[in-house]
């Protein structure tokens, strides 16, 4: 029966190899990395929604090689639950191996070409090992199950690939649909946001700048001997009460090294730290370990480890910031500094991290930088946006692009916000109509709303009082204006002519 299934699988694989997936399916390709003990590696790809085995390769398929083996392409049904399971015949994970899963949709049938070349899973299964070993029979062999990875549900041009979605960010991933927080330049500027609306008469708005946190590096400066005994750990906070070592909570190490796990699981003074060495064996000058991002002004503690207890045997390390400046040098000097500990297997020292100064530029019409000490990028700068400078006049609003550019540790972040500035409200005009004492009140802009909308008629000889008119433009920015109607003049009655009979003398009276 197994041979029949294997034959069926071979036929199915041939179909997939030439597959051009129909609408409703996505084409994927696997890269199987098997650098060492490749003969032990096996895997299976299953559609759990339908219970269908998409592909399977037993152990013995691969030889050890630094070059990956390409498997596929395969068609997977959009929306279904797809699971990749890694197997190892010896039961000790893939020995540095892993798999990448790439969407290779050509779009010729289902129109999903935007995903072509996007990596959905990278380094899948690397160093994963389910313990204890469980022997599992899959569709092509019986072997030890090492790891199980459920893939995100596929969808045409909308597979939830995770990554940085901020365009222009150094970590921007054009394939990413879901932002995973990996962007380096998020929220470098706060206080003004895209879509904000201002009136040209508004006071300046203040913006603040957040410099992204960046890692530090532990750089080996001297290579002594017994490198495999040496390790370090970095933690936020202080764990030394002046007399004993206070061990940090498990899982809080900022270097992500094996010696950090050893530190967290050790007993001070018990000489039970065992590290496989973070510098390699043999090591080399210039080797470095990068930390998680550090916060400016925060206190950190670095632990220095020697699991044999005789110091660093001539090796030495500096802690270096992202611009290459040493912030804590010669860590080896601390490893022999613990009195009363004969083995000196663990030393520690705390320091306050001061981040390098960033260069900040604030540009765009209306962007104003006030610098009290007149020294650029000294940290006292105040960044504002002054709508008065936007030049919004008449009845038309103006869109302004404002850009905050920060350069820090070789990283340039540009955050662009687009705001709208409306012109100030304008006074309406009032005109007395000819030969009457009615008045016409006309807005300065066609869609202005006036309150009151008109001015009352005046009597002959009346000088109407000035009237306060509230003007609300279509785009906001209301204002109050006083308008003063003209005097309503007194009109003299015309003289009626008198008809005098011919020959009649009209005498002038002196009375």
RAJOLIN-V409932 format. One record per residue. NEAR is the number of other C-alpha atoms within 8 Angstrom. D_FIRST is the distance of its C-alpha to the first C-alpha in Angstrom with 1 decimal. Layout:
NEAR|D_FIRST  NEAR|D_FIRST
This chain:
4|0.0  6|3.8  6|5.4  7|5.1  8|6.4  9|8.7  8|10.0  8|10.7  9|12.4  8|14.4  8|15.7  8|16.5  10|18.3  8|20.3  8|21.4  11|22.5  9|24.3  7|26.5  10|26.6  9|29.9  11|29.4  8|30.9  8|33.5  9|32.1  13|29.8  16|30.6  15|29.5  14|28.8  13|28.3  12|27.4  12|29.4  12|27.7  12|30.4  19|29.5  12|32.9  10|32.2  11|29.3  13|27.2  10|24.4  13|23.9  17|23.4  14|20.3  12|20.1  14|18.5  12|20.3  12|19.6  14|21.6  10|22.1  8|24.2  6|21.4  7|18.5  8|17.2  10|15.9  10|18.4  9|17.5  11|16.2  9|17.2  10|16.3  15|19.2  10|20.3  9|20.4  10|24.2  9|27.3  10|30.4  10|32.5  7|35.3  7|33.9  9|31.2  7|28.0  8|27.9  8|24.6  10|24.6  13|26.3  11|24.3  12|25.4  13|25.7  9|27.2  11|30.8  7|31.5  12|27.9  11|27.1  14|25.2  12|24.3  12|23.8  12|22.6  13|23.4  16|21.8  16|23.4  10|22.0  6|25.6  11|26.4  8|29.7  11|29.3  17|29.0  10|32.3  9|34.2  13|31.3  12|30.7  14|29.5  13|31.6  12|30.5  13|32.7  14|33.1  12|33.4  13|34.1  11|36.1  9|37.6  7|37.6  9|36.0  10|36.3  9|39.5  11|38.4  10|39.6  6|41.7  11|38.7  10|37.8  8|37.7  9|38.0  11|36.3  10|34.7  10|33.5  8|35.2  8|34.5  9|31.7  13|30.5  11|33.3  9|34.2  9|32.1  9|30.5  9|29.4  6|30.8  4|30.0  9|26.6  8|23.7  8|20.2  8|17.7  8|14.0  8|13.6  7|11.1  10|11.2  8|12.6  8|14.6  12|18.3  13|21.8  15|22.6  16|25.9  11|27.0  10|26.2  9|28.2  8|28.5  9|29.8  9|32.9  11|32.2  13|32.5  12|35.3  11|37.0  8|39.7  7|39.7  10|36.8  11|38.6  11|38.9  10|41.2  15|44.2  15|47.9  12|49.0  8|52.7  5|53.7  7|55.8  12|54.5  10|53.5  8|50.1  12|49.7  8|46.1  5|46.1  9|42.5  12|43.3  11|43.4  10|43.9  10|46.6  8|45.6  6|49.0  8|48.7  14|51.7  9|54.6  11|57.4  6|56.9  7|60.3  13|62.5  11|65.2  10|66.1  8|68.9  10|68.5  9|65.4  7|64.4  8|65.9  9|69.0  8|72.1  10|75.6  12|79.1  14|81.3  8|83.7  9|81.2  7|81.8  8|79.5  9|76.1  10|74.9  12|71.5  9|69.9  7|67.7  8|64.7  8|63.8  7|60.1  8|59.3  10|58.1  11|56.6  13|58.4  12|57.2  11|57.5  13|58.4  14|58.7  10|62.2  10|62.4  12|59.7  10|60.6  8|58.4  9|55.7  15|54.1  12|51.1  13|53.5  15|54.8  12|53.7  12|55.2  15|54.7  13|56.4  11|57.1  10|59.2  8|62.2  8|64.2  9|62.9  9|65.9  7|68.6  4|70.9  5|70.1  7|66.4  8|63.2  7|61.6  8|57.9  8|56.4  6|53.7  8|50.2  6|48.4  8|51.7  12|51.9  10|52.8  11|51.6  8|48.0  10|48.0  10|46.6  16|50.1  13|50.7  11|48.1  11|49.7  10|53.1  11|52.0  8|50.5  10|53.4  7|56.5  9|59.8  5|61.4  6|58.5  11|57.3  7|53.7  13|52.7  7|49.9  13|49.0  8|46.9  13|49.6  12|49.8  13|51.6  8|49.1  8|49.8  7|51.7  9|53.2  9|55.6  9|58.6  7|57.7  9|54.4  9|54.3  8|52.5  9|52.9  12|53.5  9|52.9  8|55.9  11|59.1  9|61.8  8|65.3  8|67.7  11|65.1  11|65.2  13|62.4  14|61.8  11|60.2  11|59.0  15|59.2  14|56.9  16|57.0  12|54.7  8|56.6  11|59.9  9|62.1  11|62.4  15|60.9  8|62.0  8|63.8  13|61.2  13|62.4  13|61.1  14|62.9  12|61.8  14|62.3  13|62.5  11|60.9  8|63.9  6|63.9  7|66.8  9|66.6  9|66.8  9|66.4  8|66.9  8|66.4  11|64.0  12|64.3  7|67.8  11|66.5  17|64.1  9|67.0  8|69.0  9|68.0  5|70.7  4|69.9  7|66.3  6|66.3  8|62.9  14|63.3  14|59.6  11|59.9  13|62.7  11|63.1  8|65.5  9|65.9  8|67.1  8|67.8  12|65.9  7|68.1  8|66.1  9|67.5  8|69.7  10|68.1  8|69.7  9|70.0  8|71.2  12|71.8  9|72.5  9|73.1  9|76.1  10|77.6  12|75.7  10|78.3  9|78.0  7|80.8  10|81.2  6|83.9  5|84.1  5|83.6  6|81.0  6|77.7  10|74.6  7|76.6  5|74.9  8|77.9  11|77.1  10|77.1  12|75.0  11|76.2  11|75.9  13|79.2  15|79.0  11|82.6  8|81.6  12|79.0  8|81.6  13|80.7  9|83.7  6|84.8  6|82.2  8|79.0  11|76.5  10|75.1  8|71.6  11|71.6  10|68.9  13|69.4  12|67.5  14|67.2  11|66.2  14|65.5  11|64.9  11|63.8  9|62.2  6|61.4  8|59.7  9|61.3  14|60.7  11|62.2  11|62.3  8|63.8  11|65.1  12|66.7  14|69.6  12|72.0  15|75.7  16|77.9  14|81.5  11|84.2  10|85.7  8|88.9  9|92.1  11|92.7  9|95.9  11|98.6  9|100.9  11|104.0  9|104.1  5|107.3  4|110.2  6|108.4  12|107.5  9|103.7  13|101.2  10|97.9  11|95.3  7|92.7  12|89.6  9|89.0  9|85.4  5|84.4  7|82.0  11|84.1  10|84.8  11|88.4  8|89.8  7|92.3  7|91.4  9|95.1  9|98.7  6|101.3  7|104.3  10|107.6  7|111.2  9|114.0  8|115.1  9|112.2  9|110.4  10|106.9  6|105.6  8|102.6  8|99.2  8|96.1  11|93.1  11|89.5  16|87.3  12|83.5  12|81.7  7|78.5  6|76.7  8|78.4  11|81.0  10|83.8  9|87.4  8|90.9  10|93.7  8|97.4  12|98.8  9|102.6  12|103.6  8|106.8  8|110.2  12|110.8  7|114.3  6|117.3  5|118.1  4|122.0  4|123.1  4|124.5  4|128.5  4|129.6  4|132.4  4|135.8  4|137.6  5|141.4  5|143.9  4|145.7  4|149.0  6|148.1  4|149.0  4|146.7  4|148.5  4|146.9  4|147.5  3|148.3  2|147.3
